Amino acid sequence: MINIPATSSSLKIQRALGNDIRVVYSPLEAVNIAKKNPHKEIVFLGIGFETTAPTIALAIEKCYKGRIENFSVFSALKTMPEVIKMLINNKNVKIDGIICPGHVSTIIGEKSFSFISNKFHIPAVIAGFEDKDVKAAIYLLVDMIRENQFDIKNIYGSCVKYEGNKKAKELMQRVFQSSNSKWRGIGLIKSSGLKVSNKYSQYDAEMKFNIKMEDSPYLKGCICGDILRGEKTPVDCRFFGKECTPYNPIGVCMVSGEGACGIHYKYLNQG
């Protein structure tokens, strides 16, 4: 996050200018900073998906119970089911099968992705992240497509249960509520985000500091949205490998090493 370019700056630049911006490895670490600095407001940038949401919820609940008032969360949390529905419903994207996100599945469970096969009649596989896991998932998808089957198969059973992690889900449901959310490069997707619930609103940085979000102009010519939807590939972008590199990322797909453009750039010239 610290390297991601915003409309006019980035967290990295702002830190270099002297602002107190820190990288922490847990929201509970941010809570400890708040406890040690009671006269300073600590804002935690809450990012990620259902995998990171429970620990952020735990931090908020810990502050609520401990009456720590100088901590808040600016939530940019996203959830996966609605964006998958959006992609499936996109007539420009033909999806024959889906490998469901493994880490998200450990939290929300296999059941949360059953709509893929039940409603849309598309085969899906929940798999781990090792190369053999991905290969097995692809094999199963191809096999189901060939046999005209529309099942969801869980081959990550060591971590993913049908109902998911009930305690983590209950914690998320207590602290957060569903919200409409903007996805960079894609736009607004209904019910695809998480915001702090009314009970814990004193820990919602957006409300606490009356932050008004403005639509930022998207760089003309950047096709990250098309790439994220699978409509185009990184090499279709006129910025790719030229103005836009991992060292000077323009679009969101190049910022992260897990982004489509970042991966493509890394392996493009390898055999």
C-alpha positions as CSV (number, residue, x, y, z in Angstrom):
1,M,0.0,0.0,0.0
2,I,2.8,2.4,0.8
3,N,3.9,2.5,-2.8
4,I,0.5,2.8,-4.5
5,P,0.2,6.1,-6.3
6,A,-2.9,8.1,-5.3
7,T,-4.3,11.1,-7.2
8,S,-1.5,13.5,-6.4
9,S,0.9,11.7,-4.0
10,S,1.5,8.4,-2.2
11,L,2.0,7.3,1.4
12,K,5.7,6.7,0.6
13,I,6.1,10.3,-0.5
14,Q,4.1,11.7,2.4
15,R,6.3,9.7,4.8
16,A,9.4,11.1,3.1
17,L,8.0,14.6,3.6
18,G,8.0,14.0,7.4
19,N,4.5,12.7,8.1
20,D,4.3,9.9,10.7
21,I,3.3,6.9,8.5
22,R,4.3,3.5,9.7
23,V,4.2,0.0,8.3
24,V,2.8,-2.5,10.8
25,Y,2.3,-6.2,10.5
26,S,-0.9,-6.5,12.5
27,P,-3.8,-4.1,13.4
28,L,-3.1,-5.1,17.0
29,E,0.4,-3.5,16.6
30,A,-1.4,-0.3,15.7
31,V,-3.6,-0.6,18.8
32,N,-0.4,-0.8,20.9
33,I,0.9,2.3,19.3
34,A,-2.4,4.0,20.2
35,K,-2.1,2.9,23.8
36,K,1.5,4.2,24.1
37,N,0.5,7.5,22.5
38,P,-2.8,8.5,24.1
39,H,-2.6,12.1,22.9
40,K,-2.1,11.1,19.3
41,E,-4.8,9.9,16.9
42,I,-3.8,6.6,15.3
43,V,-5.5,5.7,12.0
44,F,-5.1,2.2,10.7
45,L,-5.6,1.7,6.9
46,G,-7.8,-1.4,6.7
47,I,-7.1,-3.2,3.4
48,G,-7.6,-6.7,2.1
49,F,-10.5,-9.1,1.9
50,E,-12.3,-11.5,4.3
51,T,-8.9,-12.9,5.3
52,T,-7.7,-9.7,6.9
53,A,-11.1,-8.4,8.1
54,P,-11.3,-10.6,11.3
55,T,-8.1,-9.3,12.8
56,I,-9.1,-5.7,12.1
57,A,-12.5,-6.4,13.7
58,L,-10.7,-7.8,16.7
59,A,-8.6,-4.7,17.0
60,I,-11.7,-2.5,16.9
61,E,-13.5,-4.7,19.5
62,K,-10.4,-4.6,21.7
63,C,-10.4,-0.8,21.7
64,Y,-14.1,-0.7,22.4
65,K,-13.8,-2.9,25.4
66,G,-10.6,-1.2,26.6
67,R,-12.0,2.3,26.0
68,I,-9.1,3.2,23.8
69,E,-10.5,6.3,22.0
70,N,-7.5,7.5,19.9
71,F,-7.7,4.6,17.4
72,S,-9.7,4.3,14.3
73,V,-9.8,2.4,11.0
74,F,-10.2,3.7,7.5
75,S,-11.8,0.7,5.9
76,A,-11.0,-0.2,2.3
77,L,-11.9,-3.8,2.9
78,K,-13.4,-5.8,0.0
79,T,-15.4,-9.0,-0.2
80,M,-15.2,-11.6,-2.9
81,P,-18.6,-13.0,-3.8
82,E,-20.1,-9.9,-5.3
83,V,-17.1,-9.1,-7.6
84,I,-17.3,-12.7,-8.8
85,K,-20.9,-12.3,-9.6
86,M,-20.1,-9.1,-11.5
87,L,-17.5,-10.9,-13.6
88,I,-19.8,-13.7,-14.4
89,N,-22.6,-11.3,-15.4
90,N,-20.2,-9.3,-17.7
91,K,-21.2,-10.3,-21.2
92,N,-17.7,-9.4,-22.5
93,V,-16.1,-12.0,-20.3
94,K,-16.6,-15.6,-21.0
95,I,-15.9,-17.7,-17.9
96,D,-15.8,-21.5,-18.3
97,G,-14.5,-22.2,-14.8
98,I,-13.4,-20.5,-11.6
99,I,-10.6,-21.2,-9.1
100,C,-11.9,-19.7,-5.9
101,P,-9.6,-17.7,-3.6
102,G,-8.2,-20.2,-1.1
103,H,-7.4,-17.9,1.8
104,V,-10.8,-16.2,1.6
105,S,-12.4,-19.6,1.6
106,T,-10.8,-20.5,4.9
107,I,-12.8,-17.7,6.4
108,I,-16.2,-17.7,4.6
109,G,-16.2,-21.3,3.6
110,E,-17.1,-23.4,0.6
111,K,-20.8,-22.6,1.1
112,S,-20.2,-19.0,0.2
113,F,-19.1,-19.9,-3.3
114,S,-21.8,-22.5,-4.0
115,F,-23.8,-19.9,-6.1
116,I,-21.2,-20.2,-8.8
117,S,-22.4,-23.7,-9.6
118,N,-25.9,-23.6,-8.3
119,K,-27.0,-20.3,-9.9
120,F,-24.7,-19.8,-12.8
121,H,-23.9,-23.4,-13.7
122,I,-20.1,-22.8,-13.8
123,P,-17.7,-25.4,-12.3
124,A,-15.5,-24.1,-9.5
125,V,-12.6,-25.4,-7.5
126,I,-11.2,-24.2,-4.1
127,A,-7.5,-24.9,-4.1
128,G,-4.3,-24.0,-2.3
129,F,-1.4,-21.9,-3.7
130,E,1.3,-24.5,-4.4
131,D,1.9,-25.2,-8.1
132,K,0.6,-28.7,-7.7
133,D,-2.6,-27.4,-6.1
134,V,-3.2,-25.0,-9.0
135,K,-2.5,-27.7,-11.6
136,A,-4.9,-30.0,-9.8
137,A,-7.6,-27.3,-9.8
138,I,-7.1,-26.7,-13.6
139,Y,-7.3,-30.5,-14.2
140,L,-10.6,-30.7,-12.3
141,L,-12.1,-27.7,-14.0
142,V,-11.2,-29.1,-17.5
143,D,-12.6,-32.5,-16.5
144,M,-15.9,-31.0,-15.3
145,I,-16.2,-28.8,-18.4
146,R,-15.6,-31.8,-20.6
147,E,-18.2,-33.9,-18.7
148,N,-20.6,-30.9,-18.6
149,Q,-20.7,-30.9,-14.8
150,F,-21.3,-27.8,-12.7
151,D,-20.0,-28.7,-9.3
152,I,-17.8,-26.9,-6.7
153,K,-14.9,-29.1,-5.5
154,N,-12.9,-28.3,-2.4
155,I,-9.3,-29.7,-2.7
156,Y,-8.1,-27.4,0.1
157,G,-10.0,-29.4,2.8
158,S,-7.1,-29.2,5.3
159,C,-7.9,-25.5,5.7
160,V,-11.3,-24.8,4.1
161,K,-14.5,-26.1,5.7
162,Y,-18.0,-26.0,4.3
163,E,-19.2,-23.3,6.7
164,G,-15.8,-21.6,7.0
165,N,-14.4,-20.2,10.3
166,K,-17.6,-19.5,12.3
167,K,-15.9,-17.5,15.0
168,A,-14.1,-15.3,12.5
169,K,-17.4,-14.7,10.6
170,E,-19.3,-13.9,13.8
171,L,-16.6,-11.4,14.7
172,M,-16.8,-9.7,11.3
173,Q,-20.6,-9.6,11.5
174,R,-20.5,-7.9,14.9
175,V,-18.0,-5.2,13.9
176,F,-18.6,-4.6,10.2
177,Q,-21.6,-4.2,7.9
178,S,-21.9,-4.7,4.1
179,S,-21.4,-1.6,2.0
180,N,-21.1,-0.5,-1.6
181,S,-17.5,-0.2,-2.6
182,K,-15.4,1.2,-5.4
183,W,-12.9,-1.0,-7.0
184,R,-9.9,0.7,-8.6
185,G,-10.1,0.3,-12.3
186,I,-13.5,-1.3,-12.2
187,G,-15.9,1.1,-10.4
188,L,-18.7,0.7,-7.9
189,I,-19.9,-2.8,-7.0
190,K,-22.8,-3.1,-4.7
191,S,-22.4,-4.9,-1.3
192,S,-18.8,-5.7,-2.1
193,G,-17.2,-3.8,0.8
194,L,-17.1,-3.7,4.6
195,K,-17.6,-0.6,6.7
196,V,-17.5,-0.2,10.5
197,S,-21.0,-0.9,11.9
198,N,-23.0,1.7,13.8
199,K,-22.2,0.2,17.2
200,Y,-18.5,0.9,16.7
201,S,-18.8,4.1,14.6
202,Q,-16.4,5.9,16.9
203,Y,-13.7,3.8,15.4
204,D,-14.7,4.6,11.8
205,A,-12.0,7.1,10.6
206,E,-14.2,8.3,7.7
207,M,-16.9,9.4,10.2
208,K,-14.6,10.5,13.0
209,F,-12.7,12.9,10.8
210,N,-15.5,13.7,8.4
211,I,-13.5,12.5,5.4
212,K,-15.1,13.2,2.1
213,M,-14.1,10.8,-0.7
214,E,-13.7,12.3,-4.1
215,D,-13.7,10.6,-7.5
216,S,-10.2,10.8,-8.9
217,P,-9.7,11.0,-12.6
218,Y,-8.4,7.8,-14.1
219,L,-5.3,8.1,-16.3
220,K,-6.5,8.1,-19.9
221,G,-5.1,5.1,-21.7
222,C,-4.6,2.9,-18.6
223,I,-6.6,-0.3,-19.1
224,C,-6.2,-1.9,-15.6
225,G,-10.0,-2.3,-15.4
226,D,-10.1,-4.3,-18.7
227,I,-7.1,-6.4,-17.5
228,L,-8.8,-7.1,-14.1
229,R,-12.0,-8.2,-15.9
230,G,-10.0,-10.4,-18.2
231,E,-11.0,-8.5,-21.3
232,K,-7.4,-7.5,-22.2
233,T,-3.9,-8.5,-21.4
234,P,-1.0,-6.3,-20.0
235,V,0.7,-6.1,-23.4
236,D,-2.4,-4.5,-24.8
237,C,-1.7,-1.4,-22.6
238,R,0.4,1.3,-24.3
239,F,2.0,2.2,-20.9
240,F,3.1,-1.4,-20.1
241,G,6.9,-1.7,-19.8
242,K,7.4,1.9,-20.8
243,E,5.9,4.6,-18.6
244,C,4.5,1.9,-16.3
245,T,6.9,-0.5,-14.6
246,P,7.2,-2.0,-11.1
247,Y,9.7,0.9,-10.3
248,N,7.2,3.5,-11.5
249,P,3.7,1.9,-11.4
250,I,0.9,3.9,-13.0
251,G,-1.9,1.4,-12.7
252,V,-3.0,-0.8,-9.8
253,C,-2.1,-4.0,-11.8
254,M,1.5,-3.1,-11.7
255,V,1.9,-1.9,-8.1
256,S,1.7,-5.3,-6.5
257,G,3.9,-8.3,-7.2
258,E,0.7,-10.3,-7.3
259,G,-0.9,-8.0,-9.9
260,A,-1.4,-9.2,-13.5
261,C,0.9,-6.5,-15.0
262,G,3.6,-7.0,-12.3
263,I,3.7,-10.7,-12.9
264,H,3.7,-10.3,-16.7
265,Y,6.5,-7.8,-16.5
266,K,8.6,-10.1,-14.3
267,Y,8.3,-13.2,-16.5
268,L,7.8,-11.7,-19.9
269,N,11.3,-12.3,-21.1
270,Q,11.9,-15.6,-19.4
271,G,11.7,-18.8,-21.3
